[in-house]
């Protein structure tokens, strides 16, 4: 069974899951000062994936919208004393993923294109007083629309798919995901691009 954790200077650092016999994973890692925040999910004894993060090896579960359904942290940011843990929390029946983030443990839901269909946040960035939450939202036709919420307002991007990573640099917003990259909303056609999982902007 997969063990959650991370490598520190090539040495594996395993983390204690809720149930050693079930799946858990780290999906985002942030170091702030001497603290290591490892966000993701851990499946409990009832078989439900629970959103949360390990802070210096101690598990901090986050309260989902429905304790009987899946929730995950896909991206984590530490800004000063604030912890932003973004992803989704599932409601139902039928099960629907609701996009949003936990700020210091409190849920902030984001408005999707269609409340009856799946949406999720894959990347969160705090830039000054602005909160960018990027991922996808499924429209009424069932198409996955890539984009991001800026302070709660949806900004859809061209093409179909999702955003995996978002970077803000000055006045520019870069998004990477299925099919390539976008800069300030303009799709950059990259021949042979499959999927971008992580972006870095070097100034």
C-alpha positions as CSV (number, residue, x, y, z in Angstrom):
1,X,0.0,0.0,0.0
2,X,1.4,3.4,-0.9
3,X,2.9,5.4,2.0
4,X,2.5,9.2,2.1
5,X,5.7,11.2,2.5
6,X,8.5,13.1,0.8
7,X,12.2,12.9,0.1
8,X,14.5,15.3,2.1
9,X,17.9,15.6,0.5
10,X,17.4,12.2,-1.1
11,X,16.2,10.5,2.1
12,X,12.7,9.2,2.3
13,X,10.5,10.8,5.0
14,X,7.3,8.7,5.5
15,X,4.2,10.2,7.1
16,X,1.7,8.4,9.3
17,X,-1.7,7.9,7.5
18,X,-5.1,7.6,9.1
19,X,-5.2,3.9,8.2
20,X,-2.0,2.0,7.2
21,X,-4.0,-0.4,5.1
22,X,-5.6,2.2,2.8
23,X,-4.4,4.8,0.3
24,X,-3.0,8.1,1.2
25,X,-0.9,10.6,-0.7
26,X,1.0,13.9,-0.6
27,X,-0.1,16.2,-3.5
28,X,1.5,19.4,-2.4
29,X,4.6,20.3,-0.3
30,X,5.4,23.7,1.2
31,X,8.3,24.7,3.5
32,X,7.8,27.8,5.6
33,X,10.6,28.6,8.0
34,X,11.4,25.4,9.9
35,X,7.9,23.9,9.2
36,X,7.0,21.4,6.5
37,X,3.4,21.3,5.3
38,X,2.5,18.2,3.2
39,X,-1.0,18.5,1.8
40,X,-3.1,15.8,0.2
41,X,-5.5,13.2,1.6
42,X,-5.5,10.2,3.9
43,X,-8.2,7.5,3.6
44,X,-9.9,6.6,6.9
45,X,-11.0,3.3,8.3
46,X,-14.4,3.7,6.5
47,X,-12.6,3.9,3.2
48,X,-13.3,7.7,2.7
49,X,-10.4,9.9,1.4
50,X,-10.1,12.8,3.9
51,X,-8.5,16.2,2.9
52,X,-5.8,17.5,5.1
53,X,-2.1,18.1,5.6
54,X,0.8,16.9,7.7
55,X,2.5,19.7,9.6
56,X,5.9,18.4,10.8
57,X,4.6,14.8,10.6
58,X,1.3,15.6,12.6
59,X,-1.9,15.0,10.6
60,X,-4.4,17.9,10.4
61,X,-7.7,16.8,8.9
62,X,-10.0,19.3,7.2
63,X,-13.7,19.3,7.6
64,X,-15.4,18.3,4.4
65,X,-18.9,19.2,3.1
66,X,-19.9,15.6,3.6
67,X,-18.0,13.4,6.0
68,X,-19.1,10.3,4.1
69,X,-17.6,11.4,0.8
70,X,-14.2,12.1,-0.8
71,X,-12.3,15.4,-0.3
72,X,-8.7,16.2,-1.2
73,X,-6.1,19.0,-0.9
74,X,-4.4,19.3,-4.3
75,X,-2.5,22.5,-3.6
76,X,-1.3,24.2,-0.5
77,X,0.1,27.7,0.2
78,X,1.3,29.3,3.4
79,X,1.1,33.1,3.5
80,X,2.3,34.5,6.8
81,X,0.3,32.8,9.5
82,X,-2.4,31.7,7.0
83,X,-2.7,28.2,5.5
84,X,-4.6,27.9,2.2
85,X,-5.4,24.3,1.3
86,X,-7.2,24.0,-2.1
87,X,-8.9,21.1,-3.9
88,X,-12.4,19.8,-3.7
89,X,-15.0,18.4,-1.3
90,X,-17.7,16.0,-2.6
91,X,-21.4,16.3,-2.0
92,X,-24.3,14.1,-3.1
93,X,-26.0,11.9,-4.1
94,X,-25.2,11.8,-6.9
95,X,-21.6,12.6,-6.0
96,X,-20.4,16.0,-7.3
97,X,-17.0,17.5,-6.6
98,X,-17.3,21.1,-5.3
99,X,-14.3,23.4,-5.9
100,X,-12.8,25.5,-3.1
101,X,-10.2,25.9,-0.4
102,X,-9.8,25.8,3.3
103,X,-8.4,28.9,4.9
104,X,-7.1,28.1,8.3
105,X,-9.4,25.2,8.4
106,X,-12.5,27.0,7.2
107,X,-14.1,26.0,3.9
108,X,-14.5,28.6,1.1
109,X,-16.5,27.2,-1.8
110,X,-16.2,28.5,-5.3
111,X,-19.0,28.8,-7.8
112,X,-18.8,26.3,-10.6
113,X,-20.2,26.6,-14.1
114,X,-22.7,23.9,-13.3
115,X,-23.5,22.9,-9.7
116,X,-24.5,19.4,-10.9
117,X,-21.1,18.6,-12.4
118,X,-17.6,18.1,-11.1
119,X,-15.1,21.0,-10.6
120,X,-11.9,21.2,-8.7
121,X,-8.9,23.4,-7.8
122,X,-5.5,22.0,-8.7
123,X,-3.4,25.1,-7.9
124,X,-3.7,28.0,-5.5
125,X,-1.6,31.2,-5.4
126,X,-1.8,34.1,-3.0
127,X,-0.4,37.2,-4.6
128,X,-0.8,40.3,-2.4
129,X,-4.4,40.4,-1.4
130,X,-5.5,38.3,-4.4
131,X,-6.3,34.6,-4.3
132,X,-6.0,32.6,-7.6
133,X,-7.5,29.2,-7.5
134,X,-6.9,27.3,-10.8
135,X,-8.3,24.0,-12.1
136,X,-11.4,23.2,-14.1
137,X,-15.1,23.5,-14.1
138,X,-17.5,21.3,-16.1
139,X,-20.1,23.2,-18.0
140,X,-23.7,22.2,-18.7
141,X,-22.7,20.3,-21.9
142,X,-20.3,18.1,-19.9
143,X,-17.1,19.7,-21.2
144,X,-14.2,20.3,-18.8
145,X,-13.3,24.0,-19.0
146,X,-9.8,25.1,-17.8
147,X,-9.6,28.3,-15.9
148,X,-9.2,29.9,-12.5
149,X,-11.2,31.8,-9.9
150,X,-9.7,35.2,-9.0
151,X,-11.1,36.3,-5.6
152,X,-14.1,34.0,-6.3
153,X,-14.8,35.2,-9.9
154,X,-14.4,32.6,-12.7
155,X,-12.1,33.2,-15.6
156,X,-12.4,30.5,-18.2
157,X,-9.7,29.7,-20.7
158,X,-9.8,28.5,-24.3
159,X,-9.5,24.8,-25.3
160,X,-10.8,22.1,-23.1
161,X,-9.2,20.3,-20.1
162,X,-7.9,21.7,-16.9
163,X,-5.1,23.8,-15.3
164,X,-2.6,22.0,-13.1
165,X,-0.3,24.9,-12.2
166,X,-0.7,28.7,-12.1
167,X,2.1,31.3,-11.6
168,X,1.6,35.1,-11.1
169,X,4.6,37.3,-12.0
170,X,4.0,41.0,-11.9
171,X,1.0,41.7,-14.1
172,X,1.2,38.4,-15.9
173,X,-0.7,35.2,-15.2
174,X,0.7,31.9,-16.5
175,X,-1.3,28.7,-16.5
176,X,-0.1,25.2,-17.4
177,X,-2.2,22.1,-17.9
178,X,-3.7,19.8,-20.4
179,X,-2.4,20.7,-23.9
180,X,0.1,23.3,-22.9
181,X,0.2,26.8,-21.5
182,X,-1.7,30.1,-21.4
183,X,-0.3,33.5,-20.7
184,X,-2.8,36.2,-19.6
185,X,-5.6,34.0,-21.1
186,X,-4.0,33.5,-24.5
187,X,-3.2,29.9,-25.4
188,X,0.4,29.3,-26.4
189,X,0.4,26.6,-29.1
190,X,3.2,24.2,-28.2
191,X,3.8,21.5,-30.8
192,X,3.7,18.1,-29.2
193,X,2.6,19.4,-25.8
194,X,0.8,16.8,-23.8
195,X,0.2,18.0,-20.3
196,X,2.0,20.6,-18.1
197,X,2.1,19.7,-14.4
198,X,4.3,22.5,-13.0
199,X,5.3,26.0,-14.1
200,X,8.2,28.2,-13.0
201,X,8.7,31.8,-14.2
202,X,12.3,33.0,-14.1
203,X,12.7,36.8,-14.2
